[in-house]
Amino acid sequence: MNIRGFRWIALLLTMILTSSPQPVWSQPARQTLEIGAAWRFHKGGALSDIAVMPSSDWTRVDLPDSYNAKDGDDGGGYYRGAAWYRRTLSFTPSPTFARTYIEFDGAAVVTDLWVNGAHVGQHRGGYARFRFDLTPYLHGGNNTLLVKTDNSASLEVAPLGGDFTVFGGIYRPVRLVRTRDLHLDMLDYGSSGVEIRQSGVSRSKADLAYRVRVANDGTKARDVLVRVRLKAGTSTVLELHKKLLAQPGAVAVAELSGALLSPRLWDGVADPYLYSSEISLEDVATGAVMDQTQIATGIRSVVLTPDGGLLLNGHPYGVHGVNIHQSMRPGRGPAVGDAEIDADFRMLQELGVTGLRFAHYQHPQRDYDLADQDGILVWTEVPFVAKAVADTAFGDNLQDQLRELIRQNINHPSVFVWGLGNEIYNVDAASAHGLDRLQTLAHAEDPDRPTTYANCCAPIDGPQASHSDAIGSNVYYGWYDGQFGDLGPWLDANHAKRPATPEAISEYGAGGSPFHQEDPPKRPRPDSHWHPEQYQALYHERAWTQIAQRGWLWASFVWCGFDFPSDGRNEGDHAGINDKGLITYDRRIKKDAYFWYKANWNRAPMLYITSRRDVVRRTPDVVVKVYGNVAQARLMLNGVDLGTQTFENHIANWRVRLQPGKNLLTVQSGAVQDAVTWALSAPGAG
């Protein structure tokens, strides 16, 4: 179809599209306009079909939206294919803000955009922010936006596999951004156009280097003053500036550097202090501010060592936490907002994490921002998962996704390693070539951070685990294979095989359902529909005890923080869900294992009676197991004092004989207490 045909389609769409209230532009040095409301949606079909499609065949949706929100977690297979979003937008040109961009925070997996019938561009990858320049395509009055997203499996776009649902749709926010002709580069792989590097970090001094990309989309060369102010609150603690000549139709780069004396360091969860870097572009001739941005800036150094673990600002720092997928909810999938992301991070803070692994792709910016604010170190990675192919397009797409990941997140102090991949099962030339290319690119984009890889099902000293600077292991002794006690000796053997390589545990875990109760538990089959909550907790008791004894590990991450959709699974209490989370998919239940880690990781005094959902007991003689981080506690049964127990490795046990009927159990230590009610069934009472 030619351009004239596209314009005819756009005109028809404009005629049949129901008008909607127009949002209002913001008014800083650049303007933003959120455009998530009142889109129309249709699943399936070709471009030619939509021209003759009646308005009744389109459904009204608000963005963010995923068309797999209902079928992505039911275990019955889910739609992978094209879908269409359209919207009419009233646009008034601005004599000041001459450039207009559309910014997608995330759309999956391949996205095409048409404006007024003209094809603007395509983005390949489902997890990074991306932008298109709309300036040549918009006109005053009504404009038609047409977006096609397609989450079909493709051998040209990562990921090629993985144990998670690949949701389709415009599932993160979308907005318009207007700038002047002279602006920070908006087309630098979705980045801010600013790169901040730091070196020589100590409590006496830190050297900072800023690289600022200045785009001139005007018709004349412009003299520009690039100004950087580093602020602590309202006080400027470092100011840098540099003049440059920005040629028309080109991007100029300003490099500025300076030393910050006596910096307050970003010091993990104890003191995640953030400065603010204010970067502005000023027209030398008029002194007017043409564009500006603010970037949260944490000053810190991170070093991974083979024998001493991770050093944060020169001191050993224990990194323990969980893997998380992007925030999701039943019936919505990943099409959630800041409120849901914030709620997830509050639960992770309560757990006491010092690190997170963002699996298995780039997460929304809110995740990185909260990690910065909370002092949580982050492993973030590209979706090179499960398999590789010897295809140039696939390799190039991986490169693009890594560039996006690094350029969009290089300024986050929380990010401390770049992950090159996860569990690529075939040890072959295609996977080796792909990992080598990513390793080279990562160091070219960011010489300061190390790379890592999550190795599984291949030797730690084998070729698959030998491409990155550091290495992580996905290991599940006591769940998929082996016994609980195998973990420690296996880690020691790996350390002996790679004594010069920093090693971590990238995944360990077991399935658990709060609706499956068995106390004491027997070992379940992973692929069965019986995953008792007590076995998951027992797994983690044994695993963490061995991990905590090995301080040379630079990090360890439970798989995983929250249950999540994996539509191909059929196990546990719900098909389509991976139930290894410490918290259920709907976030309503924190499983027993959550409180095991809270007792170990959170310093706030706590007590937790385990097996609390096993409310009907069939035998009167039971063991009451309590997790806690206090020295000792007292147990009461129906008001009767059963004595005090001392906690050993955060666990205290009481042997108790229940009475027929209801039994109120209360454990207390000072002002801290917990209580549950169990019932003894009649057959067990005699």
Sequence and secondary structure as in RCSB ss.txt:
>XXXX:A:sequence
MNIRGFRWIALLLTMILTSSPQPVWSQPARQTLEIGAAWRFHKGGALSDIAVMPSSDWTRVDLPDSYNAKDGDDG
GGYYRGAAWYRRTLSFTPSPTFARTYIEFDGAAVVTDLWVNGAHVGQHRGGYARFRFDLTPYLHGGNNTLLVKTD
NSASLEVAPLGGDFTVFGGIYRPVRLVRTRDLHLDMLDYGSSGVEIRQSGVSRSKADLAYRVRVANDGTKARDVL
VRVRLKAGTSTVLELHKKLLAQPGAVAVAELSGALLSPRLWDGVADPYLYSSEISLEDVATGAVMDQTQIATGIR
SVVLTPDGGLLLNGHPYGVHGVNIHQSMRPGRGPAVGDAEIDADFRMLQELGVTGLRFAHYQHPQRDYDLADQDG
ILVWTEVPFVAKAVADTAFGDNLQDQLRELIRQNINHPSVFVWGLGNEIYNVDAASAHGLDRLQTLAHAEDPDRP
TTYANCCAPIDGPQASHSDAIGSNVYYGWYDGQFGDLGPWLDANHAKRPATPEAISEYGAGGSPFHQEDPPKRPR
PDSHWHPEQYQALYHERAWTQIAQRGWLWASFVWCGFDFPSDGRNEGDHAGINDKGLITYDRRIKKDAYFWYKAN
WNRAPMLYITSRRDVVRRTPDVVVKVYGNVAQARLMLNGVDLGTQTFENHIANWRVRLQPGKNLLTVQSGAVQDA
VTWALSAPGAG
>XXXX:A:secstr
  HHHHHHHHHHHHHHS          SSSEEEE  SSEEEEES  HHHHTT  GGG EEE SS  TTTTTTTSS
S    SEEEEEEEEEE   SS  EEEEEES  BSEEEEEETTEEEEEEE SSS EEEE TTT  SEEEEEEEEEE
    TTSS S  SS    B  S EEEEEE SEEE S STT  SEEEEEES  SSEEEEEEEEEEEE SSS EEEE
EEEEEEETTEEEEEEEEEEEE TTEEEEEEEEEEEES   EEGGGEE  EEEEEEEEETTT  EEEEEEEEE   
 EEEETTTEEEETTEE   EEEEE S  BTTTBT   HHHHHHHHHHHHHHT SEEEE SS   HHHHHHHHHHT
 EEEEE   BS     HHHHHHHHHHHHHHHHHHTT TTEEEEEEEE     SHHHHHHHHHHHHHHHHH SSS 
EEEEE SS TTSGGGSSSSSEEEE  BTTTBS GGGHHHHHHHHHHHSTTS EEEEE     BTT   SS     
TTSS  BHHHHHHHHHHHHHHHHT TT S EEES SB EE TT   TTSTTEE   SB TTS  B HHHHHHHHH
H  S  EEESSTT  EESSSEEEEEEEESSSEEEEEETTEEEEEEE BTTEEEEEEE  SEEEEEEEEETTEEEE
EEEEE HHHH 
